[in-house]
Amino acid sequence: MTRTRLRVRLRVRLRVRLRVRFRGGAARRWGALAPRAVGCYFVGMRESSAGSTLPELVDVMKTLLGPEGCPWDKEQTLETLRTYVIEEAHEVVEAIDRGEPELLREELGDLLFQVVFQAELAAAKGWFAIDDVVRGIAHKMVRRHPWVFGDEAKGEGGAEALARWEAQKAEEKRAKGGKLRGALAGVPVALPALLRAFRVGEKAAAHGFDWPDVAGARGKVTEELAELDEAVAGGAKERIEEELGDLLFALASFGRKLGVDPEAALRRALDRFSKRFHQVEVSAHARGGSLRDFDDETLDAMWEDAKRVVG
């Protein structure tokens, strides 16, 4: 298919029939969604995989918040749900790490429920509804990918695509006017620090502020470790903290240049340590004692045994 014919096909506006269920009987009403200013839609997707069941969850949420709904749900606010959003997002990550598809499906559902929950609370305030959320992100994805949905050439590799994404995002913000936020303003400060370090480095790199190769990032690790050693020798706690932070940031950047997510790497290292530590506890208990009852040499031997047992 030629590029011209592909563009014509992408720009054909399809009327998406969406079944909306109403309470109080078997009546069904069919409506047409006509998203504004989007020149392409997904075609050929089966109904079962095209998001057609989302109204079911919205319907459940409306019932929970309705007159005969759940007292706990009706007491919640956007502020009280913050903890649950974070918790559910972390459980999704855990399901990914465990490699269990069924668990991932369940946890993604829990996270989606939080999205729908907050959208319904926002709708009650007259701010926006779930359709606005879905339409907004769909439009953004199309707008931010002109090399997929528009006339631009695709380019080479993910790194270039990311840089073009950031450039498109910056252009949109300039078009809106207002105060310049800066390239790093989009990284939430509430992220776990190691993940934030990775994202800050990634954002900076997308704007051309990065080492040209892995060797440069590795050299920074060596430099920061030497400065930490110097700070430790000096004994000033504030400087030790500063240099330790710089070293951790340098390690996050080194991981990024290697294509390794440092947050995931540390999480897996903690999982390994926890399993091995528990195995050492089991061994100590089997010998009739606790960890404090054994000398360092014995603990080291038990640790090596644990590594062989649990990996």
C-alpha atoms as one frame of an Amber mdcrd trajectory, in Angstrom:
protein
   0.000   0.000   0.000   1.382   3.395  -0.939   1.865   6.143   1.651  -0.852
   8.234  -0.072  -3.411   5.446   0.035  -2.502   4.704   3.651  -3.047   8.344
   4.639  -6.447   8.331   2.917  -7.419   5.192   4.774  -6.294   6.578   8.105
  -8.287   9.738   7.582 -11.571   7.967   6.948 -13.763   8.762   9.903 -15.406
   5.679  11.285 -18.490   5.821  13.378 -17.841   3.703  16.416 -20.959   2.125
  17.764 -20.818   1.878  21.504 -23.431   0.083  23.542 -24.343   1.945  26.706
 -26.270   0.004  29.307 -28.823   1.758  31.454 -30.178   0.497  34.758 -33.780
  -0.427  35.302 -34.372  -3.071  32.656 -33.143  -4.713  29.523 -33.375  -1.574
  27.411 -30.271  -0.706  25.422 -29.427   2.536  23.730 -26.927   2.785  20.917
 -24.947   5.941  20.395 -22.302   7.132  18.006 -18.978   8.442  19.177 -17.585
  11.169  16.960 -14.181  12.140  18.378 -13.121  15.616  17.367 -10.005  16.451
  15.353  -8.661  12.919  15.124  -7.808  11.810  11.639  -7.481   8.078  12.204
  -9.157   5.237  14.034  -8.287   1.650  14.721  -9.827  -0.787  12.280 -10.284
  -4.537  12.160 -10.205  -5.027  15.940 -12.598  -7.549  17.422 -15.227  -6.133
  19.777 -13.915  -8.317  22.592 -10.530  -6.581  22.462 -11.558  -3.064  21.447
 -12.485  -1.713  24.880 -16.216  -2.226  24.323 -16.666  -3.566  27.866 -15.482
  -0.356  29.562 -19.099   0.880  29.971 -19.744  -2.160  32.193 -17.166  -0.940
  34.696 -18.504   2.623  34.472 -21.993   1.250  35.158 -20.721  -0.649  38.219
 -19.007   2.495  39.496 -22.156   4.580  39.087 -24.094   1.979  41.066 -21.508
   1.964  43.861 -21.744   5.756  44.115 -25.524   5.868  43.649 -28.301   6.210
  46.239 -28.287   2.470  46.986 -24.536   2.166  46.636 -21.671   1.330  48.973
 -21.247   3.665  51.991 -17.457   3.357  51.904 -17.203   4.215  48.211 -19.513
   7.206  48.658 -17.284   8.550  51.438 -14.188   8.655  49.235 -12.658  11.767
  47.704  -9.913  12.331  45.175  -7.565  12.966  48.092  -8.429   9.763  49.972
  -7.904   7.681  46.821  -4.310   8.799  46.306  -2.897   5.965  48.393  -4.918
   3.352  46.503  -3.778   4.628  43.096  -0.141   4.273  44.166  -0.769   0.870
  45.737  -2.532  -0.522  42.667   0.175   0.804  40.331   2.832  -0.932  42.426
   0.854  -4.171  42.364   0.758  -3.998  38.566   4.555  -3.686  38.573   4.832
  -6.655  40.930   2.606  -8.743  38.664   4.823  -7.867  35.689   7.935  -8.870
  37.627   6.358 -12.186  38.625   5.501 -12.961  35.003   1.971 -14.128  35.832
  -0.517 -13.107  33.104  -3.639 -13.838  35.142  -2.355 -11.814  38.085  -1.404
  -8.976  35.724  -4.905  -8.994  34.231  -6.405  -8.725  37.702  -4.085  -5.955
  38.845  -4.605  -3.945  35.655  -8.328  -4.208  36.369  -7.812  -2.855  39.879
  -5.805   0.056  38.497  -8.420   0.747  35.820 -11.068   0.783  38.546  -9.160
   3.591  40.249  -9.158   5.572  36.998 -12.899   5.124  36.571 -13.504   5.876
  40.263 -11.660   9.184  40.102 -13.286  10.121  36.799 -16.733   9.617  38.339
 -15.812  11.778  41.324 -14.553  14.437  38.909 -17.788  14.178  36.907 -19.776
  14.785  40.096 -17.836  18.046  40.484 -18.632  18.990  36.903 -14.966  18.806
  35.836 -14.846  15.962  33.295 -16.090  12.402  32.765 -14.491   9.108  31.809
 -15.200   9.710  28.094 -13.206  12.938  28.313 -10.306  11.005  29.847 -10.322
   8.347  27.109 -10.852  10.836  24.292  -8.132  13.107  25.641  -5.445  10.420
  25.797  -6.430   9.000  22.390  -6.122  12.439  20.800  -2.810  13.047  22.544
  -1.317   9.777  21.298  -2.329  10.567  17.721  -1.046  14.128  17.991   2.276
  13.057  19.521   2.934  10.422  16.823   2.912  12.325  13.520   5.357   9.742
  12.124   2.658   7.089  12.611  -0.595   8.974  12.007   0.727  11.805   9.850
   3.128  12.488   7.024   6.454  12.424   8.873   9.026   9.712   8.200   9.355
   7.135  10.969  13.069   7.606  11.544  15.433   5.124  13.142  14.987   3.457
  16.513  13.219   4.143  19.775  15.699   6.761  21.001  14.930   8.999  18.042
  11.200   8.440  18.486  11.481   9.469  22.146  13.393  12.623  21.245  10.770
  13.541  18.666   8.015  12.864  21.208   9.658  15.278  23.642  10.071  17.863
  20.893   6.407  17.526  19.932   5.406  17.851  23.567   7.534  20.985  24.004
   6.042  22.505  20.858   2.518  21.923  22.174   3.382  23.633  25.436   4.905
  26.600  23.587   1.763  26.873  21.467  -0.360  27.044  24.613   1.766  29.907
  25.871   2.370  30.622  29.525   5.460  30.179  31.637   8.148  27.775  30.420
   8.115  24.781  32.762  11.329  23.191  31.578  12.069  19.751  30.208  12.200
  18.066  33.620   8.981  19.534  34.995   6.971  16.570  33.721   8.769  14.108
  35.999   6.706  13.784  39.206   8.733  14.628  42.304   6.716  12.010  44.210
   8.235   9.152  42.197  10.527   6.741  44.050  13.921   8.468  43.974  15.717
   5.860  41.838  12.923   5.830  39.279  12.892   9.614  39.266  16.656   9.626
  38.655  16.155   7.343  35.662  13.356   9.486  34.215  15.224  12.760  34.792
  18.246  11.349  32.964  16.016  10.065  30.188  14.328  13.447  29.768  17.645
  15.289  29.769  19.055  12.857  27.200  16.051  13.451  24.930  17.108  17.115
  24.853  20.713  16.278  23.967  22.136  16.492  27.507  23.827  13.119  27.923
  27.089  11.217  27.596  27.821  10.114  24.029  28.406   6.511  25.100  28.352
   4.046  28.005  32.005   4.750  28.830  31.172   8.343  29.739  28.476   7.254
  32.172  30.780   4.612  33.673  33.504   7.200  34.147  31.044   9.376  36.064
  30.384   6.488  38.464  34.114   6.207  39.173  34.372   9.961  39.673  31.426
  10.094  42.069  32.649   7.089  44.063  36.016   8.774  44.561  34.266  11.930
  45.759  32.169   9.880  48.174  35.302   8.242  49.584  36.798  11.696  50.043
  33.672  12.920  51.821  33.642   9.891  54.125  37.274  10.558  55.014  36.342
  14.144  55.858  33.480  13.024  58.108  31.011  15.806  57.179  27.601  14.132
  57.111  25.967  16.671  54.795  28.675  16.248  52.193  28.550  12.465  52.540
  24.821  12.576  51.816  25.372  14.866  48.835  28.062  12.664  47.322  26.102
   9.475  47.972  23.158  11.021  46.123  25.414  11.965  43.213  26.753   8.405
  43.081  23.260   6.906  43.046  22.237   9.302  40.280  25.348   8.353  38.304
  24.534   4.645  38.740  20.981   5.265  37.511  22.386   7.000  34.433  24.870
   4.175  33.882  22.004   1.679  34.002  20.008   3.789  31.556  22.906   3.846
  29.088  23.146   0.050  29.404  19.413  -0.304  28.728  18.746  -1.504  32.278
  15.997  -0.038  34.465  17.777   0.625  37.804  14.496   0.602  39.729  13.678
  -2.879  38.428  17.263  -4.026  38.990  17.215  -2.909  42.615  13.759  -4.379
  43.168  14.925  -7.772  41.912  18.095  -7.544  44.001  15.943  -6.913  47.079
  13.743  -9.866  46.170  16.808 -12.111  45.905  18.193 -10.840  49.200  14.842
 -11.326  50.960  14.520 -14.929  49.748  18.089 -15.764  50.742  17.775 -14.033
  54.097  14.612 -15.978  54.867  16.393 -19.211  53.942  19.191 -18.318  56.369
  16.554 -17.730  59.060  15.081 -21.159  58.297  18.529 -22.736  58.585  19.193
 -20.974  61.882  15.845 -22.119  63.252  16.565 -25.703  62.155  19.774 -25.519
  64.213  17.801 -24.416  67.239  18.807 -20.757  67.299  18.379 -17.299  65.787
  20.778 -15.357  63.568  22.330 -13.647  66.586  23.425 -17.023  67.959  25.929
 -17.706  65.169  29.305 -16.187  64.366  30.141 -14.441  61.104  31.847 -17.466
  59.587  28.805 -19.667  60.175  26.442 -16.997  58.851  28.557 -16.666  55.709
  28.374 -20.429  55.159  24.606 -20.399  55.717  24.317 -17.526  53.246  26.195
 -19.462  50.569  23.949 -22.455  51.219  20.893 -20.189  50.849  22.155 -18.948
  47.479  22.375 -22.529  46.263  18.901 -23.367  47.572  16.861 -20.382  46.418
  19.137 -18.928  43.756
